[in-house]
């Protein structure tokens, strides 16, 4: 990044101010423009191979959201991202063969939440993600590009794990037999959403695919959800993925790399508050097939993430960033512990959903 002339990049968006690093995202480099009016981001092209298709998705979704928000009497500059065009009318600027930049309006008087998972925050986050998907319920999802192929195709993740075990590229399979056995013994439910999407029993909708709570901007005074951000993985999929992934982290009592597994458990209370906010917005929009699987979604997404960590560990840590030798193995064990705890609580989780949505 030191070789990039940010002043030149800013000129392409007709901006005269300087930029400074902002936030702590793991994928894209983010900068706040000195005037506090804009956010500049360098798109990570090692993950997102076609920046123009990615930005087409974001433009189509945010343009659609703006119209809905205006019709509802809301503020589109605050409740959805606003893409700033370059001086030649493009949705991003290609600096060179590997560096692409985009710009958004900065949403003022908002904050992100990293580790604070109070009941009110979880409720408001559920409202935020639920409203996002409700507004996009009639968007033609087929118009969107698939920015990362088979991102939540859990059966293909299982097959990748089996291949990693067979290949044993890093010579680690012998030491993690218990984890491999756990993963493969649970593979029977891996296709529960994919099968429904393929046969049409589960609707294909616009999905966010990275529903961490820190991907919502909250009003800094009221802490109500204002705007869903980080739309790089917006593409066709199932809302069950978004619901489950939000709770994979939102309802876990510990960080996903906590090594003391006694601290790793799934909070029914956190599940209830997030689900309450989500169903408040999406309850009437969801199909019966989606409602029937909401309580399973956190287990599915946690399982999927666990086998991805285990696969990467067996392959020699080639995908996820690690900070210690066994980091991916620690993450996998953590996620499998969470899966096991969710299994014990499935009936209670189903009861919560049944109480929130009258079928």
C-alpha positions in Angstrom: 0.0 0.0 0.0 2.9 2.4 0.5 3.4 2.7 -3.2 -0.2 3.8 -3.8 -0.7 7.6 -4.2 -3.9 8.1 -2.3 -4.1 11.8 -3.5 -4.4 10.5 -7.0 -7.1 8.0 -6.0 -9.1 10.8 -4.2 -8.8 13.0 -7.3 -10.6 10.3 -9.3 -13.6 10.8 -7.0 -13.2 14.6 -7.1 -12.1 14.8 -3.5 -9.5 17.3 -2.3 -9.1 16.2 1.3 -6.6 13.7 2.7 -7.5 10.3 4.1 -6.5 8.3 7.2 -7.0 4.7 8.1 -10.3 3.8 9.7 -11.9 0.8 11.4 -10.5 -2.7 11.9 -11.9 -4.7 9.0 -10.1 -7.9 8.0 -10.7 -7.9 4.2 -10.6 -4.4 2.7 -8.4 -1.4 3.6 -10.6 1.4 4.8 -10.0 5.2 5.1 -12.0 8.1 6.4 -11.7 11.3 4.4 -10.6 14.2 6.4 -13.9 16.1 5.8 -15.7 13.2 7.6 -18.1 13.0 4.7 -16.8 9.9 2.8 -15.3 6.5 3.3 -12.7 5.2 0.8 -12.0 1.5 0.6 -9.4 -0.6 -1.3 -11.2 -3.8 -2.5 -9.4 -7.0 -1.7 -9.0 -8.5 -5.1 -7.3 -11.7 -3.8 -10.8 -12.6 -2.4 -13.1 -10.7 -4.8 -11.8 -11.5 -8.3 -14.1 -9.2 -10.2 -14.5 -5.8 -8.5 -16.9 -4.5 -11.1 -19.3 -7.4 -10.6 -19.1 -6.9 -6.9 -19.8 -3.2 -7.2 -22.7 -3.9 -9.6 -24.3 -6.0 -6.9 -23.9 -3.3 -4.3 -25.2 -0.6 -6.6 -28.3 -2.7 -7.6 -29.1 -3.5 -4.0 -28.5 0.0 -2.5 -30.5 1.6 -5.4 -33.4 -0.7 -4.6 -33.1 0.0 -0.9 -33.1 3.7 -1.4 -36.4 3.6 -3.3 -38.0 1.5 -0.5 -36.6 3.7 2.2 -37.9 6.9 0.5 -41.3 5.3 0.1 -41.3 4.4 3.8 -40.5 8.0 4.7 -37.0 7.2 5.8 -33.6 8.8 5.1 -31.8 6.9 2.3 -28.5 8.7 3.0 -28.5 7.2 6.5 -30.3 3.9 6.2 -28.3 2.4 3.3 -24.9 2.9 1.8 -24.5 5.5 -0.9 -22.0 4.7 -3.7 -20.0 7.7 -4.9 -19.1 7.6 -8.6 -15.7 8.4 -10.0 -15.3 11.5 -12.2 -15.9 9.4 -15.3 -19.1 7.9 -13.8 -17.8 4.4 -12.7 -18.7 2.7 -9.4 -15.0 2.1 -8.6 -11.6 3.3 -9.7 -8.9 0.9 -11.0 -5.6 2.2 -9.8 -3.5 -0.6 -11.4 -3.9 -4.3 -12.2 -4.4 -5.3 -8.6 -5.8 -2.2 -6.8 -9.4 -1.0 -7.0 -10.9 1.7 -4.9 -14.5 2.6 -4.1 -16.1 5.4 -2.1 -19.3 5.7 0.1 -20.9 8.5 1.9 -20.0 8.4 5.6 -23.0 7.7 7.8 -22.6 10.2 10.7 -23.6 9.8 14.3 -23.4 6.0 14.2 -21.2 3.4 15.9 -20.3 -0.2 15.4 -20.4 -2.8 18.2 -17.6 -5.3 18.5 -17.9 -7.3 21.7 -20.8 -5.8 23.6 -23.6 -8.3 23.2 -26.3 -7.0 25.6 -29.9 -8.2 25.1 -30.8 -4.8 23.7 -28.0 -4.8 21.2 -29.0 -8.3 20.1 -32.6 -7.3 19.7 -31.7 -4.2 17.7 -29.3 -6.2 15.5 -32.1 -8.7 14.8 -34.3 -5.8 13.8 -31.6 -4.4 11.6 -30.8 -7.6 9.7 -34.5 -8.5 9.5 -35.5 -5.1 8.1 -32.7 -5.3 5.5 -34.0 -8.6 4.2 -37.7 -7.5 4.4 -36.9 -4.5 2.2 -35.2 -6.8 -0.3 -37.8 -9.5 -0.2 -39.1 -8.7 -3.7 -35.7 -7.9 -5.2 -35.0 -10.4 -8.1 -32.0 -12.2 -6.6 -31.1 -13.8 -9.9 -29.9 -10.3 -11.0 -26.9 -10.6 -8.6 -23.5 -12.0 -9.4 -22.1 -14.8 -7.2 -19.1 -12.9 -5.7 -17.7 -16.0 -4.0 -18.8 -19.3 -5.6 -20.5 -21.9 -3.3 -19.9 -19.7 -0.2 -22.4 -21.5 2.0 -22.7 -24.8 0.1 -22.2 -26.9 3.2 -22.0 -30.3 1.4 -19.2 -29.1 -0.7 -17.4 -27.9 2.5 -17.8 -31.5 3.7 -16.3 -32.9 0.5 -13.4 -30.4 0.9 -12.8 -31.7 4.4 -12.8 -35.3 3.2 -10.2 -34.4 0.5 -8.1 -32.7 3.0 -8.1 -35.7 5.3 -7.2 -38.0 2.4 -4.4 -35.8 1.1 -3.1 -34.8 4.6 -0.9 -32.2 3.0 0.5 -31.0 6.4 0.8 -34.4 8.0 -1.7 -33.4 10.7 -4.6 -35.8 10.2 -3.3 -38.5 12.6 -3.4 -36.0 15.5 -7.0 -34.8 15.0 -9.0 -38.0 14.6 -11.5 -37.0 17.2 -12.3 -33.7 15.4 -12.5 -35.4 12.0 -14.8 -38.1 13.4 -17.1 -35.4 14.9 -17.2 -33.5 11.7 -18.0 -36.5 9.5 -20.5 -38.0 11.9 -22.6 -34.7 11.7 -22.4 -34.5 7.9 -25.9 -36.0 7.5 -27.7 -32.6 8.0 -25.2 -30.6 5.9 -27.6 -30.4 2.8 -30.7 -29.3 4.7 -30.7 -25.8 3.2 -28.9 -26.5 -0.1 -31.4 -29.3 -1.0 -34.3 -26.9 -0.3 -32.8 -24.2 -2.5 -32.2 -26.7 -5.3 -35.8 -28.1 -5.3 -37.4 -24.7 -4.7 -39.0 -25.5 -1.3 -36.7 -22.9 0.3 -36.9 -19.4 -1.5 -33.8 -18.0 -3.0 -33.5 -14.5 -1.7 -30.9 -11.7 -1.4 -28.6 -12.6 1.4 -25.9 -10.6 3.1 -23.7 -13.7 4.0 -21.6 -11.9 6.7 -24.1 -11.0 9.4 -21.7 -10.2 12.2 -23.1 -7.6 14.6 -20.2 -5.3 13.7 -21.7 -5.1 10.2 -24.5 -2.9 11.4 -24.2 0.8 12.1 -26.1 1.7 15.3 -27.4 5.2 16.2 -24.8 6.4 18.8 -27.5 7.9 21.0 -30.3 5.4 20.9 -28.3 2.3 19.8 -31.1 1.4 17.3 -29.9 -0.3 14.1 -29.5 2.3 11.3 -27.7 0.8 8.4 -26.4 -2.7 7.3 -22.9 -2.3 5.9 -20.2 -4.5 4.3 -22.2 -5.7 1.3 -19.4 -7.4 -0.6 -20.9 -10.8 -0.2 -24.5 -9.8 -1.0 -25.7 -12.5 -3.5 -28.4 -15.0 -4.0 -28.9 -17.5 -1.1 -31.1 -18.4 1.9 -32.0 -16.1 4.7 -31.3 -19.1 7.0 -27.6 -18.6 6.3 -27.8 -15.0 7.5 -29.9 -15.8 10.6 -27.6 -18.7 11.5 -24.4 -16.9 11.0 -25.5 -13.9 13.1 -26.1 -16.2 16.0 -23.0 -18.3 15.5 -21.1 -15.5 17.0 -23.9 -13.4 18.6 -25.1 -16.2 20.9 -21.8 -17.7 21.7 -20.5 -17.1 25.2 -16.9 -16.9 24.0 -14.8 -15.8 21.1 -14.5 -18.3 18.2 -10.8 -19.0 19.1 -11.3 -19.5 22.9 -9.2 -22.5 23.9 -11.0 -23.1 27.2 -13.9 -25.1 25.9 -15.6 -24.9 29.3 -16.3 -21.2 28.4 -17.9 -22.1 25.1 -21.6 -22.5 25.1 -24.7 -21.2 23.2 -27.0 -18.7 25.0 -30.7 -19.4 24.6 -31.3 -15.9 25.9 -29.2 -14.3 23.2 -30.9 -16.4 20.6 -34.3 -15.3 21.9 -33.5 -11.6 21.8 -32.0 -11.6 18.3 -34.8 -13.9 17.0 -37.4 -11.5 18.5 -36.0 -8.6 16.6 -35.5 -10.5 13.4 -39.0 -12.1 13.4 -40.6 -8.7 14.3 -39.4 -7.6 10.9 -39.4 -10.8 8.8 -42.0 -12.9 10.4 -44.7 -12.3 7.9 -42.3 -12.6 5.0 -40.8 -15.9 5.8 -42.0 -19.1 4.1 -43.1 -22.0 6.3 -40.0 -23.9 5.1 -37.8 -21.1 6.4 -39.6 -20.9 9.7 -39.3 -24.6 10.3 -35.5 -24.4 9.9 -34.7 -21.2 11.8 -33.8 -23.1 15.0 -31.4 -25.4 13.1 -29.7 -22.5 11.2 -27.2 -21.6 14.0 -26.0 -25.2 14.3 -25.6 -25.5 10.5 -23.6 -22.3 10.1 -21.4 -23.1 13.2 -20.8 -26.6 11.9 -19.9 -25.2 8.5 -17.4 -22.8 10.0 -15.9 -25.5 12.1 -15.2 -27.8 9.2 -13.8 -24.9 7.2 -11.3 -24.3 10.1 -10.5 -28.0 10.4 -10.0 -28.3 6.6 -7.6 -25.3 6.6 -5.6 -26.7 9.5 -5.2 -30.0 7.6 -4.2 -28.2 4.5 -1.5 -26.3 6.3 -3.3 -23.0 7.2 -3.5 -21.7 3.6 -6.8 -19.6 3.9 -7.5 -18.2 7.3 -5.0 -15.9 9.0 -3.5 -17.5 12.0 -1.6 -16.1 15.0 -0.3 -19.4 16.4 0.5 -22.8 15.0 -2.8 -24.5 16.2 -5.0 -21.5 15.7 -7.3 -23.1 13.1 -7.5 -26.3 15.1 -8.4 -24.2 18.2 -11.1 -22.5 16.2 -12.5 -25.8 14.9 -12.6 -27.3 18.4 -14.4 -24.2 19.6 -17.0 -24.4 16.9 -17.6 -28.1 17.4 -18.1 -27.5 21.1 -20.7 -24.9 20.2 -22.4 -27.3 17.8 -22.6 -29.9 20.6 -24.2 -27.4 23.0 -26.7 -26.2 20.4 -27.8 -29.8 19.8 -28.6 -30.1 23.5 -30.8 -27.0 23.3 -32.5 -27.5 20.0 -36.0 -28.2 21.4 -35.8 -25.0 23.5 -34.7 -23.0 20.4 -37.5 -24.5 18.4 -39.9 -23.5 21.2 -38.7 -19.9 21.1 -39.3 -19.6 17.3 -42.7 -21.2 17.7 -43.6 -18.6 20.3 -42.5 -15.7 18.1 -44.1 -16.9 14.9 -47.6 -18.3 15.0 -47.8 -20.8 12.1 
